[in-house]
Amino acid sequence: MRHHDSPAHALDHRPSSRHAAAELGSALREAGIRVPLARHCAEPQPGRVELGPPSPGEASQLARLVRTGTKRTLKAARALRDVVDAYRLDLPGIQVRDGRIALGSASPATAELLARLLGSTPPGPDTLAAAPLDADRVGERLRLAFTAATGGDVLDVHVEEAEAGPDVEPVLALGSIDEAAARRLVAALRF
């Protein structure tokens, strides 16, 4: 068994709370922000890093740093929302989350239209006339069209389980993309 095939390699690689707190504390100090870490944060707390209250000046500086660090991603998300609105695509869930642009959910009809806008060949008239659209096939066409239109970027698309019976239209959960992929997507939709 190769080293990277070992079960230990498959473990979660997120930083520990202690490591993340130390990294955040260091970054804040380098930026001149003296926000204290909460006392009990020195003990390992799975999944949590707690900060003490910043002064008003530190809070303002931290807000500026966050905006500066996310400026390109926020701008790409705004441009993507604008082009989606221009096409009247029903994608209200576009937002920045964890440094990436989450695309939210789409109906099969919206995903179908997006796939066509990205250059996917429409299915035959019999398929389009069928109600409802086959969400799995629409999702696959959207994945392929997205990859072709953005020069190789990958979009995670999967069908969410319907909660209220067979008459409920399925919903396609669209994944998140980085800022560069969002810019390529906007360019593909604009031209």
C-alpha positions as CSV (number, residue, x, y, z in Angstrom):
1,M,0.0,0.0,0.0
2,R,1.4,3.4,-1.0
3,H,1.6,6.1,1.7
4,H,-1.1,8.3,0.3
5,D,-3.5,5.3,0.0
6,S,-3.3,4.7,3.8
7,P,-6.5,5.2,5.8
8,A,-4.8,8.0,7.7
9,H,-4.5,9.9,4.4
10,A,-8.3,9.9,4.0
11,L,-8.8,11.7,7.4
12,D,-10.1,15.2,7.4
13,H,-7.4,17.7,6.7
14,R,-9.1,20.8,8.2
15,P,-6.9,22.6,10.7
16,S,-7.4,21.9,14.4
17,S,-9.1,24.7,16.5
18,R,-5.8,25.4,18.2
19,H,-3.9,25.6,14.9
20,A,-6.6,27.8,13.3
21,A,-6.6,30.1,16.4
22,A,-2.9,30.5,16.3
23,E,-2.9,31.2,12.5
24,L,-5.7,33.7,12.9
25,G,-4.0,35.4,15.8
26,S,-0.8,35.6,13.9
27,A,-2.5,37.1,10.8
28,L,-4.4,39.6,12.9
29,R,-1.2,40.7,14.8
30,E,0.6,41.1,11.5
31,A,-2.2,43.4,10.3
32,G,-1.9,45.4,13.6
33,I,-5.2,44.1,15.0
34,R,-5.0,43.0,18.6
35,V,-8.2,41.0,19.0
36,P,-7.7,38.6,21.8
37,L,-8.6,35.0,21.5
38,A,-11.1,33.9,24.2
39,R,-9.3,32.3,27.2
40,H,-11.0,29.0,26.8
41,C,-9.9,28.8,23.2
42,A,-6.4,27.8,24.3
43,E,-7.9,24.4,25.0
44,P,-8.7,22.3,21.9
45,Q,-12.4,23.0,21.0
46,P,-13.3,21.0,17.9
47,G,-14.6,23.2,15.2
48,R,-14.5,26.5,17.1
49,V,-12.2,29.5,17.4
50,E,-13.6,32.2,19.6
51,L,-12.4,35.8,19.6
52,G,-12.6,38.3,22.3
53,P,-14.4,41.6,21.6
54,P,-12.4,43.9,19.4
55,S,-12.2,47.6,19.9
56,P,-14.1,49.8,17.5
57,G,-10.9,50.6,15.6
58,E,-9.9,47.0,15.4
59,A,-13.3,46.0,14.2
60,S,-13.2,48.6,11.4
61,Q,-9.7,47.6,10.4
62,L,-10.7,43.9,10.4
63,A,-13.7,44.8,8.2
64,R,-11.4,46.6,5.7
65,L,-9.0,43.7,5.6
66,V,-11.9,41.2,4.9
67,R,-13.3,43.5,2.2
68,T,-9.9,43.9,0.6
69,G,-9.2,40.2,0.8
70,T,-12.5,39.3,-0.8
71,K,-12.8,42.2,-3.2
72,R,-12.2,40.1,-6.3
73,T,-14.6,37.3,-5.2
74,L,-17.3,39.8,-4.2
75,K,-16.9,41.6,-7.6
76,A,-17.1,38.3,-9.5
77,A,-20.2,37.3,-7.6
78,R,-21.9,40.7,-8.3
79,A,-21.0,40.4,-12.0
80,L,-22.5,36.9,-12.1
81,R,-25.7,38.0,-10.4
82,D,-26.0,40.8,-12.9
83,V,-25.6,38.6,-15.9
84,V,-28.0,36.0,-14.4
85,D,-30.5,38.7,-13.8
86,A,-30.1,40.0,-17.3
87,Y,-31.1,36.6,-18.7
88,R,-33.9,36.3,-16.1
89,L,-32.5,33.1,-14.8
90,D,-34.0,32.0,-11.5
91,L,-30.8,31.6,-9.5
92,P,-31.4,33.7,-6.3
93,G,-28.9,31.7,-4.2
94,I,-25.7,33.2,-5.6
95,Q,-23.5,34.2,-2.7
96,V,-20.0,34.2,-1.4
97,R,-19.4,31.4,1.1
98,D,-16.1,30.2,2.4
99,G,-14.1,32.3,-0.2
100,R,-16.0,30.7,-3.1
101,I,-19.1,31.6,-5.0
102,A,-22.0,29.3,-4.2
103,L,-24.5,29.1,-7.1
104,G,-27.4,27.8,-5.0
105,S,-30.2,25.7,-6.5
106,A,-32.0,25.7,-9.8
107,S,-35.1,24.1,-11.3
108,P,-34.5,21.7,-14.2
109,A,-36.0,24.4,-16.5
110,T,-33.5,27.0,-15.3
111,A,-30.6,24.6,-15.5
112,E,-31.7,23.7,-19.0
113,L,-31.7,27.3,-20.1
114,L,-28.3,27.9,-18.5
115,A,-26.9,24.9,-20.3
116,R,-28.2,26.3,-23.6
117,L,-26.8,29.7,-22.9
118,L,-23.4,28.0,-22.3
119,G,-23.6,26.3,-25.7
120,S,-25.2,23.0,-25.0
121,T,-27.2,21.6,-27.9
122,P,-30.8,21.5,-26.9
123,P,-32.4,18.1,-26.6
124,G,-35.0,16.9,-29.1
125,P,-38.5,18.5,-29.1
126,D,-39.9,15.3,-27.5
127,T,-37.6,15.7,-24.5
128,L,-38.5,19.4,-24.1
129,A,-42.2,18.6,-24.3
130,A,-42.0,16.0,-21.6
131,A,-43.0,17.2,-18.2
132,P,-41.1,17.3,-16.0
133,L,-37.6,17.5,-17.5
134,D,-35.2,14.6,-16.5
135,A,-33.2,16.4,-13.8
136,D,-30.3,14.0,-14.0
137,R,-29.9,14.5,-17.7
138,V,-30.3,18.3,-17.4
139,G,-27.7,18.3,-14.7
140,E,-25.2,16.3,-16.8
141,R,-25.8,18.6,-19.8
142,L,-25.2,21.6,-17.5
143,R,-21.9,20.1,-16.1
144,L,-20.6,19.4,-19.6
145,A,-21.7,22.9,-21.0
146,F,-20.1,24.6,-18.0
147,T,-16.8,22.8,-18.4
148,A,-16.7,23.6,-22.2
149,A,-17.7,27.2,-21.7
150,T,-15.2,28.0,-18.9
151,G,-12.2,26.2,-20.4
152,G,-12.2,23.2,-18.1
153,D,-13.7,24.3,-14.8
154,V,-15.9,21.8,-13.1
155,L,-19.3,22.5,-11.6
156,D,-20.8,20.1,-9.1
157,V,-24.5,19.5,-9.9
158,H,-26.7,17.0,-8.2
159,V,-30.4,16.4,-7.8
160,E,-31.7,17.2,-4.4
161,E,-34.2,14.7,-3.0
162,A,-37.8,15.9,-3.2
163,E,-39.4,16.3,0.2
164,A,-43.1,16.3,-0.5
165,G,-44.0,13.5,-2.9
166,P,-44.0,12.6,-6.6
167,D,-45.7,15.7,-7.9
168,V,-42.9,18.0,-6.6
169,E,-40.4,19.1,-9.2
170,P,-36.8,18.1,-8.4
171,V,-34.3,20.7,-7.7
172,L,-30.7,20.8,-8.9
173,A,-28.2,21.8,-6.3
174,L,-25.3,23.7,-8.0
175,G,-22.0,23.7,-6.3
176,S,-19.6,26.5,-5.7
177,I,-16.9,27.9,-8.0
178,D,-13.8,30.0,-7.4
179,E,-13.5,33.7,-8.5
180,A,-11.6,32.8,-11.7
181,A,-14.2,30.3,-12.8
182,A,-17.0,32.8,-12.0
183,R,-15.2,35.4,-14.2
184,R,-15.0,32.9,-17.1
185,L,-18.6,31.9,-16.6
186,V,-19.7,35.6,-16.8
187,A,-17.6,36.0,-20.0
188,A,-19.2,33.0,-21.5
189,L,-22.6,34.2,-20.7
190,R,-21.9,37.7,-22.0
191,F,-20.7,36.6,-25.4
